[in-house]
Amino acid sequence: MPNWVGDIAVPVRENGYCLSQSHPQTLEAETVRTLCSHPTRRSVLDVLRTSDQVTPRELARCIVTSDRGFERDGSGLAARRTITVALVHNHLPKLEAHDVVDYRGPATAVTPGENFDELVSVLD
């Protein structure tokens, strides 16, 4: 059901983000820098390069597994929980807001969005 802004109906996703009416726009350089600035968001992009879809919990497991420091100090389970919360409340919504990923909530799979390839190309 659309929300109304003045005389214009704006379609909204279940998670509250507006649906784009046009093709994705090229990401601005500052947006690319901001989105790529955090190692957790870069890890999300790396995982999605090889997986069509993954849940936030699976993403957290992949991130913890790839960082040997978590395994050495025995904080793997606590780190997975912390990273899952950060993904759900911070990193995935930021990537979703720029159509880099498609994310509809903590119980659903994360998939590459329309701007995924553009952002990943910066990491190469």
Secondary structure by P-SEA (a helix, b strand, c coil): cccccccbbbbbccccbbbbccccccccaaaaaaaaccaaaaaaaaaacccccccaaaaaaaaaaaccccccccaaaaaaaaaaaaaaccaaaaaaaaccccccccccccccccaaaaaaaaac
